[in-house]
């Protein structure tokens, strides 16, 4: 009997040893976590809104392209649909690669290439690879991720980003009173004056959706432009009078999304770092994709689709900003109306027209409505991390309208920059929908 028990034990050990090692399940949450890590590092590194959109879009496209290799996902490759993007390396041994794992690996690889604090992303990769290394497909998944990453990184090198780093700074025209000049408190140079020269993904050109010209400049009382200046002045003053009870104040702060706010107190100066306008919408997508129960492939699709729209929107907006080169409300109000007046939000360091947040919100709302449907209710918890309350929206369009109004309430844009910017962004979003099949 004892001999029989020993034989059974040996048999069980042998059978267990013959069982293939179980693969590691990589879910949509792993993608969201990678996105959160990239966002955290971008906030730390302080990227301007246009550059941040670039930092999101390339990793998102990379992850998406990998999951298209699984034909059961029924997703179309972006190769041949977006400018100068060739097919990623062929998947030689599909059964030996965990595509979800590979997609997250490649997302982090490309993200690492685009940020400054590379050690932070390397540390994060080490932490998740430690558990993923138990997968029998780990090595092949990593090898494939590296191949695809190299392919995409080579593609990023040809988008004119490096060239724009060496182009001349924006020259200030102090003789024309309508032209933008640096604003308090730091009087920084205009950010990304050459962003319109970046390679687009879908748009035929940066100026494809050129908005109508801003209101003719005139500081004569009774002129339309003077009324627009006074609208900003009166709106901000009203919000301040209402104080903490003012929803205008709450809306302005909620959609601030200024990645670098400089605070001066006496001889002390410190900065507050936050997400960008594009990041706010990317994180809304995180909220809604989780609410909708999206699987990994659906999650990758939503991020790719949205990040392309956000990226194109920044190119479109920045093209107009440095063409119209319009002065900011703060400058004119200080010069002509009230030299002590300050906006609720810190004026960003670039020309006024059109509102970048409005353009991006218009594009994002159109694309997210396509993904999730009309009248999609969601709770936007994006700003809770920065001490702000949750705001609720009944649709993406409603959120975009509020984001647009926030620029007036915050005192940093004239109203036409907001309304025309929202229209401009919607046109960008519709064009992306029309020209990309995801």
BALOMI-17503 format. One line per field, with one value per residue (C-alpha): residue in three letters; residue number from 1; z, y negated, x. Coordinates in steps of 0.05 Angstrom, whole numbers, always signed. Layout:
drense: (ala/...)
kolti: (NUM/...)
Z: (Z/...)
Y: (Y/...)
X: (X/...)
end
This chain:
drense: (unk/unk/unk/unk/unk/unk/unk/unk/unk/unk/unk/unk/unk/unk/unk/unk/unk/unk/unk/unk/unk/unk/unk/unk/unk/unk/unk/unk/unk/unk/unk/unk/unk/unk/unk/unk/unk/unk/unk/unk/unk/unk/unk/unk/unk/unk/unk/unk/unk/unk/unk/unk/unk/unk/unk/unk/unk/unk/unk/unk/unk/unk/unk/unk/unk/unk/unk/unk/unk/unk/unk/unk/unk/unk/unk/unk/unk/unk/unk/unk/unk/unk/unk/unk/unk/unk/unk/unk/unk/unk/unk/unk/unk/unk/unk/unk/unk/unk/unk/unk/unk/unk/unk/unk/unk/unk/unk/unk/unk/unk/unk/unk/unk/unk/unk/unk/unk/unk/unk/unk/unk/unk/unk/unk/unk/unk/unk/unk/unk/unk/unk/unk/unk/unk/unk/unk/unk/unk/unk/unk/unk/unk/unk/unk/unk/unk/unk/unk/unk/unk/unk/unk/unk/unk/unk/unk/unk/unk/unk/unk/unk/unk/unk/unk/unk/unk/unk/unk/unk/unk/unk/unk/unk/unk/unk/unk/unk/unk/unk/unk/unk/unk/unk/unk/unk/unk/unk/unk/unk/unk/unk/unk/unk/unk/unk/unk/unk/unk/unk/unk/unk/unk/unk/unk/unk/unk/unk/unk/unk/unk/unk/unk/unk/unk/unk/unk/unk/unk/unk/unk/unk/unk/unk/unk/unk/unk/unk/unk/unk/unk/unk/unk/unk/unk/unk/unk/unk/unk/unk/unk/unk/unk/unk/unk/unk/unk/unk/unk/unk/unk/unk/unk/unk/unk/unk/unk/unk/unk/unk/unk/unk/unk/unk/unk/unk/unk/unk/unk/unk/unk/unk/unk/unk/unk/unk/unk/unk/unk/unk/unk/unk/unk/unk/unk/unk/unk/unk/unk/unk/unk/unk/unk/unk/unk/unk/unk/unk/unk/unk/unk/unk/unk/unk/unk/unk/unk/unk/unk/unk/unk/unk/unk/unk/unk/unk/unk/unk/unk/unk/unk/unk/unk/unk/unk/unk/unk/unk/unk/unk/unk/unk/unk/unk/unk/unk/unk/unk/unk/unk/unk/unk/unk/unk/unk/unk/unk/unk/unk/unk/unk/unk/unk/unk/unk/unk/unk/unk/unk/unk/unk/unk/unk/unk/unk/unk/unk/unk/unk/unk/unk/unk/unk/unk/unk/unk/unk/unk/unk/unk/unk/unk/unk/unk/unk/unk/unk/unk/unk/unk/unk/unk/unk/unk/unk/unk/unk/unk/unk/unk/unk/unk/unk/unk/unk/unk/unk/unk/unk/unk/unk/unk/unk/unk/unk/unk/unk/unk/unk/unk/unk/unk/unk/unk/unk/unk/unk/unk/unk/unk/unk/unk/unk/unk/unk/unk/unk/unk/unk)
kolti: (1/2/3/4/5/6/7/8/9/10/11/12/13/14/15/16/17/18/19/20/21/22/23/24/25/26/27/28/29/30/31/32/33/34/35/36/37/38/39/40/41/42/43/44/45/46/47/48/49/50/51/52/53/54/55/56/57/58/59/60/61/62/63/64/65/66/67/68/69/70/71/72/73/74/75/76/77/78/79/80/81/82/83/84/85/86/87/88/89/90/91/92/93/94/95/96/97/98/99/100/101/102/103/104/105/106/107/108/109/110/111/112/113/114/115/116/117/118/119/120/121/122/123/124/125/126/127/128/129/130/131/132/133/134/135/136/137/138/139/140/141/142/143/144/145/146/147/148/149/150/151/152/153/154/155/156/157/158/159/160/161/162/163/164/165/166/167/168/169/170/171/172/173/174/175/176/177/178/179/180/181/182/183/184/185/186/187/188/189/190/191/192/193/194/195/196/197/198/199/200/201/202/203/204/205/206/207/208/209/210/211/212/213/214/215/216/217/218/219/220/221/222/223/224/225/226/227/228/229/230/231/232/233/234/235/236/237/238/239/240/241/242/243/244/245/246/247/248/249/250/251/252/253/254/255/256/257/258/259/260/261/262/263/264/265/266/267/268/269/270/271/272/273/274/275/276/277/278/279/280/281/282/283/284/285/286/287/288/289/290/291/292/293/294/295/296/297/298/299/300/301/302/303/304/305/306/307/308/309/310/311/312/313/314/315/316/317/318/319/320/321/322/323/324/325/326/327/328/329/330/331/332/333/334/335/336/337/338/339/340/341/342/343/344/345/346/347/348/349/350/351/352/353/354/355/356/357/358/359/360/361/362/363/364/365/366/367/368/369/370/371/372/373/374/375/376/377/378/379/380/381/382/383/384/385/386/387/388/389/390/391/392/393/394/395/396/397/398/399/400/401/402/403/404/405/406/407/408/409/410/411/412/413/414/415/416/417/418/419/420/421/422/423/424/425/426/427/428/429/430/431/432/433/434/435/436/437/438)
Z: (+0/+18/-47/-85/-51/-70/-142/-143/-114/-167/-221/-197/-195/-266/-292/-259/-288/-357/-352/-392/-351/-349/-387/-350/-364/-385/-382/-400/-329/-345/-404/-360/-308/-362/-386/-314/-306/-371/-350/-282/-313/-364/-308/-271/-333/-353/-426/-463/-487/-560/-541/-490/-546/-585/-524/-520/-593/-612/-555/-566/-640/-623/-574/-622/-681/-640/-620/-694/-704/-670/-727/-679/-655/-724/-722/-782/-783/-789/-841/-905/-867/-833/-864/-879/-831/-858/-832/-766/-766/-782/-724/-739/-683/-660/-612/-574/-563/-513/-555/-497/-458/-519/-531/-461/-466/-532/-505/-449/-495/-542/-483/-453/-517/-514/-441/-401/-336/-369/-303/-276/-333/-331/-257/-273/-329/-281/-231/-279/-317/-252/-249/-324/-330/-303/-370/-419/-472/-437/-478/-546/-525/-504/-568/-611/-570/-581/-656/-662/-616/-659/-721/-690/-659/-727/-754/-699/-721/-787/-760/-758/-682/-678/-733/-696/-636/-676/-711/-692/-632/-642/-654/-615/-653/-602/-654/-669/-608/-630/-629/-574/-522/-464/-402/-326/-281/-319/-388/-423/-497/-541/-535/-598/-652/-705/-685/-750/-786/-751/-794/-789/-785/-824/-840/-910/-878/-812/-842/-869/-820/-815/-773/-792/-772/-702/-690/-719/-666/-637/-567/-582/-535/-571/-620/-622/-600/-541/-520/-522/-477/-428/-429/-402/-351/-325/-325/-282/-235/-226/-212/-159/-127/-119/-90/-72/-91/-163/-210/-261/-214/-205/-280/-295/-244/-265/-338/-324/-346/-346/-340/-306/-262/-232/-163/-137/-63/-47/-66/-68/-132/-138/-192/-192/-243/-274/-334/-402/-438/-481/-420/-389/-447/-450/-377/-390/-439/-384/-342/-397/-425/-356/-345/-412/-393/-453/-463/-479/-555/-547/-498/-544/-601/-560/-538/-609/-640/-588/-585/-660/-657/-599/-634/-699/-660/-629/-697/-724/-665/-662/-736/-725/-661/-694/-757/-723/-667/-624/-558/-493/-450/-391/-430/-457/-392/-355/-409/-419/-363/-297/-286/-223/-255/-261/-293/-250/-289/-306/-378/-419/-458/-530/-573/-558/-620/-624/-555/-555/-502/-542/-606/-570/-533/-598/-632/-571/-560/-632/-630/-562/-583/-641/-594/-537/-567/-556/-487/-451/-377/-339/-276/-290/-232/-270/-226/-159/-155/-156/-101/-145/-140/-189/-245/-279/-353/-394/-458/-486/-523/-457/-428/-489/-484/-411/-426/-479/-430/-378/-418/-413/-339/-327/-361/-412/-478/-514/-531/-607/-593/-553/-600/-664/-632/-612/-684/-710/-665/-685/-758/-741/-704/-761/-810/-768/-766/-840/-858/-809/-802/-735)
Y: (+0/-48/-33/-47/-115/-133/-114/-158/-217/-210/-205/-269/-306/-284/-304/-372/-383/-368/-421/-483/-546/-591/-656/-723/-759/-832/-872/-942/-963/-949/-997/-1050/-1042/-1052/-1115/-1141/-1131/-1168/-1224/-1229/-1235/-1287/-1330/-1323/-1341/-1400/-1392/-1446/-1427/-1415/-1373/-1334/-1315/-1287/-1247/-1214/-1200/-1159/-1109/-1103/-1088/-1037/-998/-1001/-974/-914/-894/-898/-837/-796/-788/-771/-843/-866/-929/-964/-982/-1056/-1040/-1074/-1116/-1166/-1203/-1165/-1108/-1040/-972/-950/-888/-823/-778/-715/-669/-691/-634/-654/-727/-757/-816/-855/-848/-868/-929/-956/-942/-980/-1037/-1047/-1041/-1096/-1139/-1132/-1158/-1222/-1243/-1270/-1229/-1163/-1130/-1137/-1098/-1046/-1034/-1025/-976/-936/-931/-903/-859/-824/-794/-787/-748/-687/-684/-632/-685/-740/-739/-735/-789/-834/-820/-838/-900/-923/-912/-951/-1006/-1016/-1020/-1074/-1113/-1116/-1145/-1198/-1223/-1248/-1291/-1356/-1359/-1362/-1414/-1459/-1459/-1497/-1546/-1620/-1643/-1684/-1757/-1808/-1866/-1923/-1975/-1942/-1949/-1888/-1840/-1791/-1808/-1766/-1768/-1768/-1741/-1711/-1745/-1681/-1676/-1649/-1573/-1530/-1585/-1533/-1478/-1487/-1458/-1391/-1332/-1320/-1251/-1264/-1338/-1358/-1419/-1456/-1511/-1463/-1490/-1562/-1599/-1666/-1725/-1753/-1817/-1878/-1909/-1974/-2002/-2057/-2054/-2025/-1983/-1909/-1891/-1939/-1905/-1838/-1865/-1892/-1826/-1792/-1846/-1847/-1771/-1760/-1817/-1785/-1717/-1747/-1784/-1719/-1686/-1612/-1611/-1627/-1569/-1610/-1608/-1533/-1521/-1564/-1527/-1458/-1467/-1508/-1452/-1498/-1452/-1506/-1560/-1607/-1638/-1697/-1717/-1771/-1743/-1672/-1638/-1568/-1530/-1488/-1431/-1403/-1365/-1397/-1407/-1346/-1304/-1323/-1294/-1233/-1220/-1230/-1173/-1131/-1144/-1129/-1068/-1037/-1056/-1023/-960/-963/-905/-915/-922/-970/-1011/-1015/-1036/-1092/-1121/-1118/-1151/-1206/-1221/-1231/-1280/-1318/-1321/-1348/-1399/-1429/-1436/-1470/-1517/-1535/-1550/-1603/-1630/-1652/-1676/-1722/-1737/-1771/-1805/-1776/-1807/-1817/-1862/-1907/-1912/-1932/-1983/-2016/-1998/-1975/-1967/-1926/-1875/-1803/-1744/-1686/-1638/-1653/-1675/-1622/-1645/-1646/-1687/-1691/-1668/-1615/-1583/-1519/-1487/-1502/-1472/-1410/-1402/-1409/-1354/-1309/-1314/-1296/-1235/-1211/-1218/-1172/-1121/-1123/-1152/-1214/-1236/-1195/-1213/-1213/-1239/-1275/-1260/-1282/-1343/-1310/-1297/-1373/-1387/-1403/-1372/-1323/-1353/-1315/-1319/-1291/-1288/-1302/-1361/-1391/-1382/-1415/-1475/-1484/-1478/-1532/-1579/-1568/-1610/-1670/-1658/-1651/-1717/-1691/-1693/-1738/-1703/-1695/-1655/-1606/-1599/-1599/-1553/-1503/-1504/-1495/-1435/-1403/-1408/-1375/-1319/-1307/-1304/-1252/-1210/-1215/-1197/-1143/-1074/-1046)
X: (+0/+56/+91/+26/+19/+90/+76/+14/+53/+107/+54/+20/+86/+102/+33/+39/+108/+80/+25/+43/+55/-6/-2/-9/-74/-62/-126/-150/-132/-59/-65/-98/-42/+11/-26/-29/+46/+60/+14/+47/+116/+92/+64/+130/+171/+125/+108/+70/+0/+20/+81/+40/-8/+50/+73/+5/-9/+52/+47/-28/-19/+35/-8/-67/-27/-4/-75/-96/-52/-106/-156/-212/-211/-235/-193/-162/-89/-72/-20/-43/-93/-47/+11/+75/+60/+82/+60/+91/+136/+100/+80/+120/+96/+27/+18/+81/+63/+15/-9/-39/+26/+66/+21/+32/+107/+111/+67/+117/+177/+153/+130/+200/+230/+188/+194/+254/+250/+265/+287/+217/+187/+243/+228/+155/+171/+216/+160/+108/+157/+174/+104/+96/+161/+123/+87/+116/+104/+142/+207/+172/+122/+179/+218/+158/+144/+215/+211/+146/+172/+234/+190/+146/+204/+238/+172/+170/+238/+209/+152/+193/+194/+270/+272/+223/+269/+321/+275/+274/+235/+172/+189/+148/+116/+111/+90/+23/-24/-65/-6/+8/+62/+86/+42/+52/+79/+138/+132/+152/+166/+111/+108/+114/+109/+128/+79/+40/+100/+92/+72/-2/-34/-98/-105/-82/-49/-47/-92/-146/-198/-177/-229/-257/-214/-220/-260/-224/-181/-206/-203/-253/-312/-372/-332/-346/-276/-280/-345/-310/-255/-306/-343/-281/-269/-341/-347/-285/-305/-374/-344/-300/-357/-395/-333/-336/-410/-393/-401/-363/-303/-311/-316/-255/-213/-238/-218/-154/-107/-46/+15/+57/+27/+78/+64/+103/+103/+153/+221/+194/+171/+142/+105/+43/+42/-21/-46/-56/-123/-109/-92/-158/-196/-151/-167/-241/-233/-203/-265/-315/-280/-280/-352/-369/-332/-286/-239/-165/-174/-233/-192/-133/-178/-210/-143/-115/-176/-180/-106/-102/-159/-128/-61/-91/-132/-69/-37/-99/-105/-31/-31/-84/-53/+11/-24/-74/-24/-78/-64/-91/-146/-100/-54/-109/-147/-84/-66/-134/-183/-153/-79/-90/-136/-115/-151/-175/-131/-58/-53/-16/+45/+20/-27/-102/-139/-165/-173/-133/-176/-239/-209/-186/-252/-291/-250/-250/-325/-341/-295/-318/-391/-375/-343/-393/-456/-499/-523/-470/-473/-407/-375/-310/-264/-201/-188/-199/-124/-115/-164/-224/-293/-325/-367/-423/-440/-497/-457/-388/-417/-440/-370/-339/-387/-368/-294/-303/-338/-285/-236/-282/-297/-222/-208/-157/-198/-246/-311/-300/-236/-279/-339/-299/-248/-302/-328/-257/-246/-311/-290/-224/-260/-309/-251/-215/-279/-287/-216/-197/-229/-210)
end
